[in-house]
Amino acid sequence: MGITHPYSGKCLSTLVELAKDKRVVCTLNRDFSFHCAMLPKGTFHYILLNRAICKN
């Protein structure tokens, strides 16, 4: 199982406005970038980080 990070509020509304298809490029620790999707769940959207990404 990977790690999830919930997004809501102003950050989420800006991301949804800019990325209509919910596809984004995430950057972790200003070092590692990867393509992902924002997954809706209730009032939050999640970005899933799988094991391979967590190891990097």
Secondary structure, DSSP 8 states (H G I E B T S, - for coil): --EEEEE-HHHHHHHHHH-TT-EEEEEETTTEEEEEEEEEETTEEEEEE-HHHHH-
